[in-house]
Amino acid sequence: MAKKTFNDILLRAVDDALSSLGNSAKQSIYFHLENKFGIEKEGIANNIKEFECGLHKIFGVGAKYIEILIMKSLHDRLHRPLEWEADKELVFVDYINAARQSYARAVSKKSIRATRA
């Protein structure tokens, strides 16, 4: 079985979060993101800032709720704590970037251990 990349995990977290709104709502959001903002589902992980902007244009302040759902799902899928400064505001894009870095470090450590074994 192929190892999942961070982008795969993030896309699944996005899909889970949007699914909680209902399947037709999820499909509608993906449709609007692609057709109005040029953000294809497969490109979300590499264009997280644009994705965030698209969500805010669609939902206004309600986008924060979706961002929280995505962050919760991502956290559950990564199975590891993030390194986060306690006094730093939790901002969606920063959280995703911190999760990406944490995942990369964990994968790197596993890879080093595997080569030593």
C-alpha positions in Angstrom: 0.0 0.0 0.0 1.3 3.4 -0.9 2.0 5.9 1.8 -0.4 8.8 2.0 1.0 12.2 1.4 0.1 15.2 3.5 -1.9 16.5 0.5 -3.9 13.3 0.4 -4.7 13.6 4.1 -5.5 17.3 3.8 -7.9 16.7 0.9 -9.6 13.9 2.9 -10.0 16.3 5.8 -11.5 19.0 3.6 -13.9 16.4 2.1 -14.9 15.2 5.5 -15.6 18.7 6.8 -17.6 19.7 3.7 -19.5 16.4 3.9 -20.7 17.3 7.3 -22.8 20.0 5.5 -24.4 17.4 3.3 -23.4 15.9 0.0 -25.2 18.4 -2.2 -23.7 21.3 -0.3 -20.3 19.8 -0.6 -20.6 19.3 -4.3 -21.9 22.9 -4.7 -19.0 24.3 -2.7 -16.5 22.4 -4.9 -18.3 23.6 -8.0 -18.2 27.2 -6.9 -14.6 27.0 -5.9 -13.6 25.6 -9.3 -15.9 27.7 -11.5 -15.8 31.1 -9.7 -12.3 31.0 -8.2 -10.4 28.5 -10.3 -9.6 26.2 -7.4 -10.0 22.5 -8.4 -10.5 20.0 -5.6 -7.2 18.3 -6.4 -5.4 21.6 -6.2 -6.7 22.7 -2.8 -3.7 21.4 -0.8 -1.2 23.4 -3.0 -3.3 26.5 -3.0 -4.5 26.7 0.6 -4.5 30.5 0.8 -6.6 30.8 -2.4 -8.9 28.0 -1.0 -9.3 30.0 2.3 -10.1 33.2 0.3 -12.7 31.3 -1.8 -14.4 29.9 1.3 -14.6 33.5 2.8 -16.0 34.8 -0.4 -18.7 32.1 -0.4 -19.5 32.0 3.3 -18.2 35.3 4.8 -17.6 34.9 8.5 -19.3 31.4 8.3 -16.1 30.2 6.6 -14.4 30.1 10.0 -16.8 27.3 11.0 -15.7 25.2 8.0 -12.0 26.0 8.7 -12.5 24.7 12.2 -14.1 21.5 10.9 -11.2 21.0 8.5 -8.6 21.6 11.2 -10.4 19.1 13.5 -10.5 16.5 10.8 -6.9 17.0 9.8 -5.8 16.8 13.5 -7.7 13.5 13.9 -6.2 12.1 10.7 -2.6 13.0 11.5 -2.6 11.4 15.0 0.1 13.7 16.3 0.3 17.0 18.2 1.3 20.1 16.4 4.1 22.4 17.6 2.3 25.7 18.2 3.2 28.7 20.1 0.5 29.1 22.9 0.3 32.9 22.4 0.0 32.7 18.7 -3.5 33.2 17.1 -4.9 30.1 15.4 -5.1 31.1 11.8 -6.3 28.5 9.2 -3.4 28.8 6.7 -0.8 28.9 9.5 -2.3 25.8 11.1 -2.2 23.9 7.7 1.4 24.9 7.2 2.3 23.8 10.8 0.5 20.5 10.2 2.4 20.0 6.9 5.7 20.6 8.6 4.9 18.4 11.5 3.9 15.6 9.1 7.1 16.0 7.1 9.2 15.8 10.2 7.4 12.6 11.4 7.7 11.0 7.9 11.4 11.9 7.9 12.0 10.4 11.3 10.2 7.2 10.3 12.3 7.0 7.1 15.5 7.4 9.1 14.5 4.7 11.5 13.5 2.3 8.7 16.9 2.7 7.0 18.7 2.0 10.3 16.7 -1.2 11.0 
